[in-house]
Amino acid sequence: MLLCAGLPSPEDPKKRVDNRRQSAKFTPTMKSEALNGILTVVLGALLVLGVFFALKVVFITHELRTLQSQANFANTALLQTQAVINDSRAYYNAHPDADLGRILQPFQPKPATR
Amino acid sequence: MNDLETHSSERNSDLELVVESLQRQVFLLLLALIIVAATVVFYLCYQSRVLGNDLETSRPRVKELIGNYQREAPTIKKFDQDISNYALTHRDFGQRVLGKYGWTPGTAKPQNH
């Protein structure tokens, strides 16, 4: 009788999960999913940009450190050599020696041209 | 039958609330994550720009300094050899002048010209 009346029967597998008369109203999930999708895309783009800039900073820092160490080495070598030349010249002035004079000859200060 | 329908609709409205709350939470968390990521990206972008400027300004000066050193390197090397040989034969000079720079007679070998 119930079947003839068209009401859903609990035994019918089709009708057991069919709650057309008791459908719940949800907020528009499609709109929410679209918004979340957009935010996810924006987040993905920011992550890619973050990785790109992080790698750029790493490479620039590495190059800066390399240049700095090379400059320090060159500067130290030049300054130390200049200091040895100055001390040697001072010693030569106090104790003139032909051999020392010959060694210091290339480093004699050039007279200023007028 | 009416009790069943009422109970079922109450459960559905509870589910609605829960789903709505979760959606709001996900949205807010995504927003917060985007703000944090944007802050980090902005900082990294600023750092890369500042460091890039530093690199561009210091690179020519460093290249010039290294160029000067490489040009003078043979002269410096010859001077080092000559002064070390002189210090080996003139101990007073070796002790008073080169001793200040960590030179010792044992470290240098005489070079034959």
Backbone of each chain as ProteinMPNN parsed JSONL, in Angstrom:
{"seq_chain_A": "MLLCAGLPSPEDPKKRVDNRRQSAKFTPTMKSEALNGILTVVLGALLVLGVFFALKVVFITHELRTLQSQANFANTALLQTQAVINDSRAYYNAHPDADLGRILQPFQPKPATR", "coords_chain_A": {"N_chain_A": [[0.838, -1.215, 0.0], [1.875, 1.191, 0.795], [3.844, 1.43, -1.136], [2.253, 1.687, -3.395], [1.246, 4.163, -2.881], [3.326, 5.741, -3.532], [5.193, 6.559, -1.744], [8.478, 6.564, -0.294], [10.177, 3.51, 0.198], [11.817, 1.836, 2.842], [13.242, -0.421, 2.117], [13.945, -0.161, -0.473], [16.778, 0.371, -2.343], [17.334, 2.579, -3.895], [15.73, 4.591, -2.908], [16.513, 4.874, -0.32], [18.571, 6.658, 0.294], [17.61, 8.93, -0.729], [16.677, 12.01, -0.097], [14.826, 13.961, -0.955], [12.702, 15.476, -0.065], [13.673, 16.443, 2.255], [15.821, 18.133, 1.957], [18.796, 19.781, 2.823], [19.656, 23.198, 3.263], [22.438, 24.691, 2.02], [25.104, 27.116, 2.248], [26.146, 28.929, -0.658], [28.161, 26.755, -2.068], [29.637, 26.552, -4.335], [30.404, 29.147, -4.904], [32.024, 29.664, -2.699], [33.973, 27.729, -3.06], [35.112, 28.581, -5.425], [36.204, 31.022, -4.619], [38.032, 30.134, -2.698], [39.619, 28.652, -4.387], [40.726, 30.682, -5.98], [42.178, 32.081, -4.037], [43.975, 30.068, -3.349], [45.42, 29.818, -5.725], [46.593, 32.346, -5.786], [48.167, 32.129, -3.504], [49.886, 30.054, -4.302], [51.224, 31.365, -6.405], [52.539, 33.338, -4.927], [54.227, 31.72, -3.41], [55.899, 30.669, -5.392], [57.114, 33.036, -6.276], [58.388, 33.712, -3.895], [60.281, 31.642, -3.624], [61.806, 32.189, -5.895], [62.872, 34.787, -5.347], [64.257, 34.225, -3.007], [66.267, 32.476, -3.9], [67.564, 34.242, -5.584], [68.571, 36.136, -3.763], [70.314, 34.469, -2.355], [72.232, 33.813, -4.336], [73.244, 36.35, -5.022], [74.315, 37.161, -2.565], [76.297, 35.22, -2.264], [77.977, 35.878, -4.41], [78.768, 38.45, -3.659], [80.186, 37.886, -1.304], [82.28, 36.381, -2.332], [83.573, 38.255, -3.992], [84.277, 40.079, -2.0], [86.092, 38.61, -0.426], [88.119, 38.158, -2.281], [88.88, 40.798, -2.776], [89.775, 41.517, -0.216], [91.976, 39.823, 0.058], [93.662, 40.698, -2.049], [94.019, 43.374, -1.314], [95.23, 43.121, 1.206], [97.626, 41.827, 0.509], [98.832, 43.772, -1.127], [99.063, 45.932, 0.68], [100.696, 44.836, 2.676], [103.036, 44.297, 1.256], [103.748, 46.9, 0.554], [104.247, 47.918, 3.104], [106.483, 46.41, 3.855], [108.287, 47.314, 1.958], [108.471, 50.004, 2.716], [109.593, 49.759, 5.301], [111.973, 48.5, 4.638], [113.154, 50.465, 3.108], [113.552, 52.407, 5.048], [115.391, 51.063, 6.663], [117.442, 50.868, 4.828], [118.131, 53.531, 4.527], [119.254, 53.965, 7.011], [121.238, 52.019, 7.066], [123.032, 51.903, 4.533], [123.218, 49.861, 1.674], [124.459, 48.2, -1.144], [123.267, 45.982, -2.405], [120.715, 45.934, -1.234], [119.815, 48.399, -2.059], [119.64, 47.957, -4.796], [117.576, 46.117, -4.847], [115.494, 47.679, -3.924], [115.278, 49.576, -5.87], [113.295, 49.527, -8.06], [111.131, 50.473, -6.691], [111.438, 53.058, -6.011], [110.268, 56.284, -5.116], [108.766, 58.21, -7.642], [109.914, 61.287, -8.994], [107.966, 64.274, -8.837], [106.588, 65.572, -11.774], [106.889, 68.705, -13.331]], "CA_chain_A": [[0.0, 0.0, 0.0], [2.782, 2.338, 0.863], [4.504, 1.532, -2.437], [1.283, 2.226, -4.343], [1.046, 5.602, -2.613], [4.475, 6.496, -4.057], [6.108, 6.977, -0.677], [9.718, 5.782, -0.34], [10.232, 2.343, 1.069], [13.163, 1.699, 3.392], [13.968, -1.526, 1.503], [14.362, 0.209, -1.831], [18.106, 1.028, -2.198], [17.346, 3.896, -4.539], [15.015, 5.592, -2.133], [16.993, 4.977, 1.063], [19.412, 7.828, 0.51], [17.007, 10.034, -1.444], [15.93, 12.843, 0.866], [14.44, 15.168, -1.679], [11.774, 16.296, 0.715], [14.358, 16.946, 3.44], [17.147, 18.598, 1.537], [19.315, 20.866, 3.648], [20.11, 24.361, 2.47], [23.803, 25.089, 2.344], [25.567, 28.361, 1.626], [26.583, 28.593, -2.036], [29.508, 26.17, -1.972], [30.369, 26.809, -5.579], [31.021, 30.47, -4.791], [33.091, 29.546, -1.709], [35.071, 26.95, -3.645], [35.786, 29.431, -6.414], [37.014, 31.996, -3.879], [39.172, 29.4, -2.139], [40.505, 28.318, -5.509], [41.49, 31.896, -6.345], [43.164, 32.335, -2.973], [45.018, 29.04, -3.459], [46.274, 30.189, -6.863], [47.407, 33.506, -5.345], [49.178, 31.606, -2.57], [50.872, 29.336, -5.109], [52.05, 32.36, -7.101], [53.425, 33.959, -3.917], [55.252, 30.745, -3.047], [56.877, 30.629, -6.494], [57.88, 34.293, -6.195], [59.241, 33.621, -2.706], [61.42, 30.777, -3.944], [62.64, 32.905, -6.874], [63.626, 35.867, -4.697], [65.181, 33.627, -2.04], [67.425, 31.999, -4.656], [68.286, 35.429, -6.066], [69.314, 36.678, -2.615], [71.405, 33.537, -2.053], [73.293, 33.939, -5.346], [73.872, 37.675, -4.904], [75.131, 37.145, -1.341], [77.475, 34.397, -2.539], [78.881, 36.641, -5.271], [79.307, 39.547, -2.845], [81.197, 37.345, -0.384], [83.444, 35.993, -3.131], [84.271, 39.492, -4.364], [84.838, 40.67, -0.794], [87.27, 37.848, -0.001], [89.171, 38.435, -3.26], [89.349, 42.169, -2.535], [90.546, 41.516, 1.036], [93.254, 39.171, -0.205], [94.48, 41.585, -2.877], [94.335, 44.556, -0.52], [96.186, 42.721, 2.25], [98.916, 41.554, -0.13], [99.41, 45.044, -1.562], [99.42, 46.741, 1.855], [101.827, 44.211, 3.354], [104.222, 44.528, 0.442], [104.094, 48.312, 0.707], [104.819, 48.09, 4.45], [107.832, 45.835, 3.836], [109.11, 48.237, 1.165], [108.726, 51.199, 3.538], [110.529, 49.402, 6.374], [113.263, 48.214, 4.006], [113.716, 51.758, 2.722], [114.012, 53.037, 6.298], [116.616, 50.346, 7.047], [118.468, 51.235, 3.845], [118.564, 54.895, 4.862], [120.11, 53.88, 8.196], [122.385, 51.129, 6.77], [123.075, 51.803, 3.064], [123.801, 48.638, 1.148], [124.258, 48.192, -2.598], [122.286, 44.938, -2.767], [119.378, 46.375, -0.813], [119.457, 49.51, -2.946], [119.249, 47.393, -6.095], [116.255, 45.492, -4.688], [114.47, 48.714, -3.73], [115.314, 50.506, -6.999], [112.015, 49.661, -8.792], [110.066, 51.042, -5.853], [111.775, 54.409, -5.615], [109.2, 57.221, -5.483], [109.112, 58.983, -8.835], [109.797, 62.73, -8.715], [106.794, 64.895, -9.462], [106.95, 66.332, -12.964], [106.252, 70.048, -13.371]], "C_chain_A": [[0.863, 1.251, 0.0], [3.446, 2.559, -0.502], [3.545, 2.137, -3.452], [1.109, 3.711, -4.14], [2.238, 6.424, -3.102], [5.435, 6.973, -2.978], [7.348, 6.078, -0.702], [9.691, 4.653, 0.656], [11.657, 2.181, 1.578], [13.974, 0.6, 2.705], [14.519, -1.152, 0.139], [15.706, 0.948, -1.743], [18.134, 2.409, -2.83], [16.792, 4.956, -3.599], [15.619, 5.819, -0.756], [17.793, 6.246, 1.302], [18.832, 9.06, -0.194], [16.162, 10.845, -0.47], [15.467, 14.119, 0.204], [13.536, 16.068, -0.876], [12.449, 16.907, 1.929], [15.751, 17.465, 3.08], [17.578, 19.776, 2.404], [19.788, 21.995, 2.745], [21.517, 24.71, 2.925], [24.095, 26.436, 1.712], [26.136, 28.004, 0.255], [28.035, 28.082, -2.036], [30.318, 26.454, -3.222], [31.099, 28.143, -5.485], [32.216, 30.398, -3.837], [34.266, 28.786, -2.3], [35.833, 27.778, -4.66], [36.705, 30.423, -5.713], [38.244, 31.318, -3.285], [40.155, 29.011, -3.223], [41.356, 29.503, -5.915], [42.557, 32.178, -5.309], [44.301, 31.321, -3.024], [45.971, 29.361, -4.604], [47.191, 31.354, -6.485], [48.519, 33.031, -4.414], [50.269, 30.855, -3.314], [51.801, 30.297, -5.834], [53.026, 33.021, -6.124], [54.538, 33.007, -3.511], [56.339, 30.679, -4.129], [57.755, 31.881, -6.467], [58.85, 34.256, -5.011], [60.471, 32.781, -2.973], [62.373, 31.496, -4.889], [63.502, 33.963, -6.185], [64.623, 35.318, -3.676], [66.436, 33.133, -2.753], [68.261, 33.175, -5.156], [69.15, 36.023, -4.942], [70.508, 35.785, -2.294], [72.552, 33.733, -3.041], [74.012, 35.281, -5.239], [74.782, 37.713, -3.683], [76.415, 36.352, -1.56], [78.483, 35.179, -3.378], [79.538, 37.784, -4.498], [80.414, 39.041, -1.931], [82.465, 36.952, -1.14], [84.268, 37.228, -3.498], [84.963, 40.107, -3.155], [86.107, 39.939, -0.367], [88.419, 38.09, -0.973], [89.767, 39.826, -3.032], [90.2, 42.233, -1.265], [91.935, 40.926, 0.821], [94.185, 40.115, -0.971], [94.939, 42.8, -2.073], [95.396, 44.247, 0.533], [97.575, 42.517, 1.66], [99.603, 42.868, -0.524], [99.879, 45.877, -0.37], [100.646, 46.17, 2.556], [103.118, 44.435, 2.58], [104.693, 45.975, 0.574], [104.75, 48.576, 2.061], [106.249, 47.557, 4.501], [108.78, 46.763, 3.07], [109.473, 49.461, 1.999], [109.748, 50.908, 4.631], [111.928, 49.14, 5.806], [113.954, 49.508, 3.611], [114.268, 52.48, 3.952], [115.311, 52.381, 6.775], [117.759, 50.726, 6.121], [119.017, 52.625, 4.133], [119.514, 54.891, 6.059], [121.368, 53.056, 7.913], [122.46, 50.932, 5.255], [123.83, 50.559, 2.624], [123.464, 48.568, -0.329], [123.2, 47.185, -3.017], [120.865, 45.371, -2.426], [118.898, 47.521, -1.691], [118.99, 49.007, -4.297], [117.85, 46.774, -6.001], [115.169, 46.556, -4.603], [114.38, 49.683, -4.908], [113.967, 50.634, -7.731], [110.919, 50.378, -7.999], [110.423, 52.439, -5.376], [110.638, 55.33, -6.004], [109.642, 58.09, -6.658], [108.947, 60.464, -8.521], [108.601, 63.311, -9.466], [107.244, 65.75, -10.636], [106.2, 67.653, -12.974], [105.854, 70.411, -14.814]], "O_chain_A": [[0.597, 2.223, -0.707], [3.595, 3.69, -0.965], [3.931, 2.977, -4.264], [0.857, 4.449, -5.092], [2.187, 7.654, -3.094], [6.383, 7.705, -3.263], [7.247, 4.919, -1.106], [9.249, 4.806, 1.794], [12.608, 2.371, 0.819], [15.204, 0.641, 2.689], [15.466, -1.774, -0.343], [15.781, 2.022, -1.146], [18.853, 3.3, -2.376], [17.315, 6.067, -3.507], [15.307, 6.805, -0.088], [17.713, 6.845, 2.375], [19.477, 10.107, -0.251], [15.076, 10.425, -0.069], [15.679, 15.217, 0.719], [13.601, 17.291, -0.995], [11.881, 17.788, 2.575], [16.72, 17.256, 3.811], [16.779, 20.671, 2.676], [20.252, 21.776, 1.626], [21.742, 24.991, 4.102], [23.427, 26.851, 0.764], [26.566, 26.87, 0.047], [28.99, 28.859, -2.007], [31.541, 26.581, -3.167], [32.245, 28.272, -5.916], [33.273, 30.972, -4.099], [35.421, 29.147, -2.073], [37.057, 27.69, -4.748], [37.837, 30.645, -6.143], [39.354, 31.847, -3.353], [41.368, 29.034, -3.017], [42.554, 29.364, -6.164], [43.702, 32.476, -5.649], [45.456, 31.666, -2.773], [47.184, 29.196, -4.474], [48.38, 31.365, -6.805], [49.664, 33.472, -4.519], [51.449, 31.0, -2.996], [53.013, 30.085, -5.881], [54.193, 33.236, -6.453], [55.671, 33.435, -3.29], [57.532, 30.638, -3.828], [58.975, 31.802, -6.615], [59.988, 34.712, -5.115], [61.581, 33.157, -2.594], [63.591, 31.432, -4.722], [64.71, 34.031, -6.408], [65.705, 35.877, -3.5], [67.548, 33.344, -2.268], [69.491, 33.124, -5.158], [70.313, 36.365, -5.156], [71.594, 36.283, -1.996], [73.713, 33.811, -2.638], [75.236, 35.347, -5.352], [75.895, 38.236, -3.753], [77.487, 36.752, -1.106], [79.684, 35.154, -3.106], [80.727, 38.051, -4.667], [81.456, 39.682, -1.795], [83.578, 37.159, -0.658], [85.488, 37.25, -3.338], [86.089, 40.595, -3.255], [87.091, 40.575, 0.011], [89.568, 38.215, -0.55], [90.982, 40.014, -3.086], [91.223, 42.916, -1.234], [92.933, 41.443, 1.323], [95.341, 40.306, -0.594], [96.101, 43.202, -2.143], [96.34, 45.014, 0.724], [98.574, 42.966, 2.222], [100.797, 43.051, -0.287], [100.964, 46.459, -0.404], [101.529, 46.914, 2.981], [104.162, 44.726, 3.164], [105.89, 46.24, 0.691], [105.692, 49.362, 2.157], [107.123, 48.17, 5.113], [109.923, 46.973, 3.476], [110.62, 49.907, 1.999], [110.659, 51.702, 4.865], [112.935, 49.509, 6.411], [115.169, 49.647, 3.751], [115.333, 53.093, 3.891], [116.223, 53.066, 7.237], [118.898, 50.889, 6.557], [120.216, 52.869, 4.001], [120.448, 55.69, 6.13], [122.437, 53.349, 8.447], [122.004, 49.91, 4.743], [124.912, 50.247, 3.121], [122.333, 48.841, -0.729], [122.348, 47.469, -3.859], [119.938, 45.198, -3.217], [117.716, 47.604, -2.026], [118.056, 49.557, -4.881], [117.046, 46.881, -6.927], [114.07, 46.38, -5.129], [113.486, 50.529, -4.937], [113.535, 51.755, -7.998], [109.918, 50.826, -8.558], [109.8, 52.96, -4.451], [110.085, 55.195, -7.095], [110.746, 58.634, -6.665], [107.981, 60.866, -7.872], [108.275, 62.89, -10.576], [108.168, 66.555, -10.511], [105.011, 67.705, -12.658], [105.31, 71.49, -15.051]]}, "seq_chain_B": "MNDLETHSSERNSDLELVVESLQRQVFLLLLALIIVAATVVFYLCYQSRVLGNDLETSRPRVKELIGNYQREAPTIKKFDQDISNYALTHRDFGQRVLGKYGWTPGTAKPQNH", "coords_chain_B": {"N_chain_B": [[6.601, 9.865, 12.652], [6.635, 12.575, 11.993], [8.313, 13.401, 14.077], [10.683, 12.174, 13.339], [11.268, 13.57, 10.953], [11.59, 16.168, 11.945], [13.77, 15.828, 13.66], [15.671, 15.059, 11.811], [15.824, 17.354, 10.211], [16.814, 19.15, 12.065], [19.336, 18.098, 12.529], [20.413, 18.459, 10.006], [20.496, 21.266, 9.861], [22.346, 21.761, 11.866], [24.565, 20.576, 10.683], [24.815, 22.288, 8.535], [25.615, 24.645, 9.839], [28.06, 23.821, 10.871], [29.505, 23.242, 8.527], [29.49, 25.751, 7.346], [30.966, 27.189, 9.223], [33.423, 25.884, 9.022], [34.101, 26.478, 6.387], [34.401, 29.228, 6.567], [36.551, 29.338, 8.319], [38.577, 28.08, 6.818], [38.783, 29.913, 4.753], [39.659, 32.219, 6.166], [42.088, 31.282, 7.177], [43.486, 30.761, 4.824], [43.654, 33.361, 3.878], [45.213, 34.558, 5.882], [47.568, 33.114, 5.539], [48.263, 33.932, 2.983], [48.798, 36.621, 3.481], [51.031, 36.427, 5.162], [52.833, 35.104, 3.431], [53.006, 37.038, 1.397], [54.254, 39.085, 2.811], [56.757, 37.927, 3.36], [57.686, 37.564, 0.737], [57.795, 40.222, -0.107], [59.805, 41.2, 1.608], [62.0, 39.618, 0.769], [62.2, 40.464, -1.871], [62.876, 43.157, -1.506], [65.344, 42.847, -0.181], [66.832, 41.558, -2.195], [66.942, 43.573, -4.063], [68.384, 45.608, -2.701], [70.82, 44.284, -2.141], [71.568, 43.704, -4.741], [72.052, 46.298, -5.736], [74.227, 46.981, -4.103], [76.077, 45.11, -5.013], [76.404, 45.905, -7.682], [77.547, 48.441, -7.361], [79.926, 47.891, -5.981], [81.282, 46.031, -7.512], [82.83, 47.091, -9.823], [84.89, 48.497, -8.45], [86.141, 46.49, -6.993], [86.978, 44.798, -9.039], [88.846, 46.476, -10.228], [90.722, 46.706, -8.18], [91.559, 44.059, -7.924], [92.581, 43.744, -10.459], [94.74, 45.541, -10.367], [96.324, 44.234, -8.435], [96.881, 41.829, -9.767], [98.334, 42.799, -11.89], [100.569, 43.775, -10.582], [101.519, 41.511, -9.39], [103.694, 39.802, -10.435], [105.9, 41.508, -10.008], [105.743, 41.849, -7.243], [106.173, 39.253, -6.395], [108.787, 38.775, -7.268], [110.103, 40.708, -5.768], [109.601, 39.715, -3.183], [111.091, 37.32, -3.264], [113.712, 38.323, -3.708], [114.097, 39.963, -1.447], [113.876, 38.123, 0.583], [116.072, 36.466, 0.054], [118.103, 38.336, 0.486], [117.699, 38.813, 3.21], [118.452, 36.371, 4.236], [121.195, 36.411, 3.963], [121.849, 38.663, 5.372], [121.485, 38.862, 8.471], [120.738, 40.702, 10.459], [119.035, 42.502, 9.158], [117.01, 40.693, 8.484], [116.006, 40.002, 11.003], [115.238, 42.454, 12.149], [113.624, 43.793, 10.3], [112.104, 42.011, 8.49], [111.287, 40.208, 10.395], [109.179, 41.305, 11.78], [107.008, 40.695, 10.238], [106.543, 38.057, 10.466], [108.471, 36.534, 9.263], [110.915, 33.978, 9.061], [114.225, 32.598, 9.084], [114.224, 29.892, 8.529], [111.988, 29.359, 6.984], [112.354, 30.386, 4.468], [113.857, 29.75, 1.296], [116.982, 29.971, -0.329], [117.156, 31.603, -3.463], [118.496, 30.85, -6.596], [119.869, 33.059, -8.878]], "CA_chain_B": [[7.119, 10.29, 11.367], [6.962, 13.996, 12.114], [9.488, 13.532, 14.958], [11.856, 11.812, 12.532], [11.572, 14.663, 10.027], [12.092, 17.315, 12.741], [15.122, 15.477, 14.125], [16.536, 15.064, 10.64], [16.065, 18.743, 9.768], [17.68, 19.792, 13.063], [20.707, 17.626, 12.253], [20.877, 19.117, 8.785], [20.837, 22.665, 10.144], [23.625, 21.708, 12.591], [25.614, 20.334, 9.688], [24.987, 23.554, 7.794], [26.414, 25.565, 10.654], [29.445, 23.318, 10.95], [30.137, 23.424, 7.217], [29.695, 27.2, 7.156], [32.071, 27.587, 10.103], [34.674, 25.351, 8.454], [34.425, 27.252, 5.181], [34.899, 30.532, 7.011], [37.87, 29.119, 8.896], [39.505, 27.818, 5.715], [38.966, 31.195, 4.055], [40.494, 33.109, 6.994], [43.444, 30.727, 7.246], [44.116, 31.022, 3.517], [43.94, 34.802, 3.83], [46.36, 34.813, 6.772], [48.751, 32.534, 4.899], [48.613, 34.799, 1.863], [49.405, 37.838, 4.032], [52.378, 36.071, 5.62], [53.65, 34.836, 2.235], [53.245, 38.314, 0.719], [55.253, 39.812, 3.618], [58.066, 37.301, 3.125], [58.072, 37.87, -0.649], [58.165, 41.637, -0.15], [61.111, 41.343, 2.26], [63.025, 39.025, -0.093], [62.335, 41.342, -3.034], [63.622, 44.334, -1.038], [66.723, 42.427, 0.073], [67.517, 41.281, -3.454], [67.203, 44.86, -4.712], [69.463, 46.291, -1.968], [72.069, 43.556, -2.367], [71.915, 43.892, -6.147], [72.67, 47.625, -5.856], [75.566, 46.902, -3.477], [76.944, 44.344, -5.91], [76.687, 46.709, -8.869], [78.455, 49.547, -7.022], [81.233, 47.437, -5.507], [81.955, 45.165, -8.481], [83.911, 47.747, -10.578], [86.027, 48.836, -7.59], [86.839, 45.251, -6.65], [87.662, 44.346, -10.26], [90.009, 47.345, -10.422], [91.702, 46.333, -7.15], [92.124, 42.752, -8.285], [93.395, 43.981, -11.655], [96.007, 46.141, -9.908], [97.109, 43.197, -7.77], [97.366, 40.867, -10.76], [99.378, 43.475, -12.674], [101.768, 43.923, -9.74], [101.877, 40.216, -8.788], [105.062, 39.338, -10.751], [106.855, 42.395, -9.33], [105.683, 41.549, -5.81], [106.776, 37.939, -6.185], [110.241, 38.948, -7.425], [110.559, 41.46, -4.587], [109.596, 38.786, -2.051], [112.234, 36.4, -3.395], [114.964, 39.068, -3.543], [114.245, 40.452, -0.069], [114.104, 36.933, 1.423], [117.467, 36.089, -0.144], [118.924, 39.352, 1.172], [117.548, 38.601, 4.656], [119.205, 35.167, 4.615], [122.621, 36.75, 4.044], [121.992, 39.788, 6.306], [120.608, 38.438, 9.573], [120.213, 41.867, 11.183], [117.88, 42.952, 8.379], [115.956, 39.686, 8.609], [115.381, 40.029, 12.33], [114.652, 43.757, 12.498], [112.599, 44.254, 9.337], [111.151, 40.965, 8.087], [110.788, 39.509, 11.577], [107.882, 41.891, 12.158], [105.936, 40.135, 9.396], [106.481, 36.614, 10.66], [109.489, 35.849, 8.456], [112.003, 33.333, 9.788], [115.184, 32.07, 8.106], [113.929, 28.503, 8.186], [110.875, 29.227, 6.045], [112.731, 30.823, 3.119], [114.952, 29.039, 0.669], [117.675, 30.908, -1.221], [116.876, 31.404, -4.877], [119.659, 31.118, -7.425], [119.504, 33.871, -10.05]], "C_chain_B": [[7.51, 11.757, 11.4], [8.176, 14.203, 12.999], [10.761, 13.234, 14.183], [12.273, 12.956, 11.622], [12.161, 15.854, 10.768], [13.527, 17.065, 13.175], [16.114, 15.564, 12.976], [16.841, 16.489, 10.195], [16.939, 19.483, 10.773], [19.141, 19.394, 12.824], [21.271, 18.313, 11.027], [21.261, 20.573, 9.052], [22.122, 22.731, 10.959], [24.783, 21.511, 11.621], [25.897, 21.586, 8.874], [25.893, 24.502, 8.548], [27.87, 25.143, 10.691], [30.166, 23.567, 9.63], [30.456, 24.898, 6.975], [30.892, 27.668, 7.975], [33.405, 27.113, 9.532], [35.088, 26.141, 7.218], [35.007, 28.609, 5.557], [36.318, 30.401, 7.554], [38.922, 28.902, 7.8], [39.817, 29.12, 4.985], [39.91, 32.103, 4.843], [41.937, 32.599, 7.075], [44.192, 30.96, 5.934], [44.534, 32.476, 3.421], [45.17, 35.135, 4.674], [47.649, 34.289, 6.145], [49.212, 33.395, 3.731], [49.301, 36.061, 2.369], [50.836, 37.552, 4.475], [53.307, 35.85, 4.419], [53.972, 36.134, 1.506], [54.294, 39.124, 1.475], [56.65, 39.253, 3.364], [58.569, 37.631, 1.72], [58.521, 39.327, -0.759], [59.554, 41.85, 0.459], [62.232, 40.804, 1.368], [63.263, 39.89, -1.327], [63.166, 42.567, -2.655], [65.092, 43.987, -0.824], [67.481, 42.199, -1.228], [67.845, 42.591, -4.166], [68.376, 45.586, -4.034], [70.808, 45.611, -2.238], [72.523, 43.692, -3.816], [72.585, 45.235, -6.376], [74.081, 47.622, -5.27], [76.547, 46.188, -4.401], [77.361, 45.183, -7.109], [77.661, 47.842, -8.561], [79.844, 49.039, -6.651], [81.984, 46.602, -6.543], [83.057, 45.888, -9.257], [85.134, 48.054, -9.715], [86.849, 47.591, -7.273], [87.604, 44.734, -7.86], [88.929, 45.165, -10.492], [91.119, 46.959, -9.446], [92.374, 45.011, -7.5], [92.989, 42.879, -9.527], [94.753, 44.567, -11.29], [96.912, 45.08, -9.292], [97.698, 42.223, -8.793], [98.458, 41.471, -11.634], [100.678, 43.522, -11.895], [102.28, 42.594, -9.208], [103.278, 39.739, -9.159], [106.126, 40.189, -10.046], [106.914, 42.077, -7.835], [106.39, 40.231, -5.527], [108.303, 38.032, -6.28], [110.823, 39.683, -6.218], [110.627, 40.55, -3.366], [110.811, 37.861, -2.082], [113.542, 37.125, -3.102], [115.178, 39.47, -2.08], [114.471, 39.283, 0.885], [115.545, 36.476, 1.297], [118.402, 37.057, 0.573], [118.896, 39.14, 2.674], [118.316, 37.371, 5.127], [120.687, 35.478, 4.791], [122.872, 37.913, 4.998], [121.013, 39.568, 7.454], [119.98, 39.614, 10.303], [118.953, 42.39, 10.486], [116.716, 41.987, 8.549], [115.228, 39.772, 9.94], [114.629, 41.329, 12.554], [113.511, 44.153, 11.565], [111.582, 43.153, 9.04], [110.578, 40.185, 9.271], [109.437, 40.032, 12.03], [106.715, 41.249, 11.402], [105.925, 38.614, 9.439], [107.489, 35.846, 9.842], [110.532, 35.23, 9.362], [112.954, 32.715, 8.769], [114.849, 30.654, 7.659], [112.854, 28.35, 7.133], [111.289, 29.551, 4.622], [113.879, 30.01, 2.596], [115.646, 30.0, -0.275], [117.397, 30.557, -2.678], [118.141, 31.727, -5.659], [119.226, 31.883, -8.658], [120.19, 33.375, -11.313]], "O_chain_B": [[8.569, 12.143, 10.905], [8.995, 15.079, 12.723], [11.774, 13.917, 14.327], [13.454, 13.284, 11.516], [13.11, 16.481, 10.295], [14.387, 17.941, 13.081], [17.23, 16.062, 13.126], [17.978, 16.803, 9.843], [17.723, 20.351, 10.388], [20.05, 20.22, 12.903], [22.439, 18.701, 10.993], [22.257, 21.054, 8.513], [22.916, 23.654, 10.775], [25.821, 22.167, 11.711], [27.044, 21.905, 8.563], [26.816, 25.088, 7.982], [28.783, 25.958, 10.564], [31.3, 24.046, 9.615], [31.525, 25.25, 6.477], [31.725, 28.438, 7.496], [34.394, 27.845, 9.554], [36.267, 26.437, 7.021], [35.972, 29.079, 4.953], [37.178, 31.24, 7.285], [40.014, 29.47, 7.851], [40.967, 29.394, 4.644], [40.837, 32.686, 4.282], [42.884, 33.384, 7.046], [45.373, 31.308, 5.93], [45.625, 32.791, 2.946], [46.048, 35.886, 4.25], [48.691, 34.94, 6.211], [50.412, 33.568, 3.515], [50.27, 36.525, 1.769], [51.746, 38.334, 4.199], [54.432, 36.351, 4.398], [55.098, 36.315, 1.043], [55.133, 39.779, 0.857], [57.606, 40.006, 3.176], [59.746, 37.942, 1.537], [59.511, 39.627, -1.425], [60.377, 42.581, -0.092], [63.277, 41.437, 1.22], [64.4, 40.033, -1.777], [64.059, 42.968, -3.401], [65.979, 44.735, -1.233], [68.639, 42.598, -1.353], [68.896, 42.714, -4.796], [69.256, 46.115, -4.713], [71.804, 46.274, -2.526], [73.72, 43.785, -4.089], [73.566, 45.325, -7.113], [75.009, 48.182, -5.853], [77.695, 46.605, -4.552], [78.526, 45.176, -7.507], [78.506, 48.175, -9.392], [80.84, 49.688, -6.97], [83.206, 46.478, -6.459], [84.158, 45.344, -9.351], [86.271, 47.901, -10.163], [88.079, 47.622, -7.28], [88.743, 44.284, -7.733], [89.959, 44.628, -10.9], [92.291, 46.89, -9.814], [93.591, 44.864, -7.387], [94.012, 42.205, -9.645], [95.784, 44.156, -11.824], [98.108, 45.024, -9.58], [98.864, 41.84, -8.698], [99.382, 40.781, -12.066], [101.757, 43.335, -12.457], [103.367, 42.544, -8.632], [104.008, 39.301, -8.27], [107.124, 39.665, -9.551], [107.99, 42.04, -7.238], [107.116, 40.105, -4.541], [109.019, 37.441, -5.472], [111.889, 39.332, -5.713], [111.59, 40.602, -2.601], [111.472, 37.647, -1.066], [114.381, 36.628, -2.351], [116.277, 39.342, -1.541], [115.175, 39.427, 1.885], [116.181, 36.135, 2.294], [119.379, 36.639, 1.193], [119.92, 39.264, 3.345], [118.779, 37.32, 6.267], [121.357, 34.898, 5.645], [124.016, 38.128, 5.399], [119.87, 40.023, 7.415], [118.825, 39.542, 10.721], [117.944, 42.68, 11.129], [115.574, 42.406, 8.734], [114.007, 39.635, 10.009], [113.517, 41.325, 13.082], [112.542, 44.777, 11.996], [110.386, 43.305, 9.287], [109.514, 39.576, 9.164], [108.638, 39.288, 12.6], [105.578, 41.261, 11.874], [105.367, 37.962, 8.556], [107.385, 34.625, 9.729], [110.988, 35.86, 10.315], [112.516, 32.341, 7.682], [115.159, 30.266, 6.533], [112.8, 27.326, 6.451], [110.676, 29.069, 3.67], [114.773, 29.622, 3.348], [114.977, 30.775, -0.959], [117.401, 29.391, -3.073], [118.783, 32.75, -5.42], [118.344, 31.447, -9.399], [119.994, 33.944, -12.386]]}, "name": "protein", "num_of_chains": 2, "seq": "MLLCAGLPSPEDPKKRVDNRRQSAKFTPTMKSEALNGILTVVLGALLVLGVFFALKVVFITHELRTLQSQANFANTALLQTQAVINDSRAYYNAHPDADLGRILQPFQPKPATRMNDLETHSSERNSDLELVVESLQRQVFLLLLALIIVAATVVFYLCYQSRVLGNDLETSRPRVKELIGNYQREAPTIKKFDQDISNYALTHRDFGQRVLGKYGWTPGTAKPQNH"}
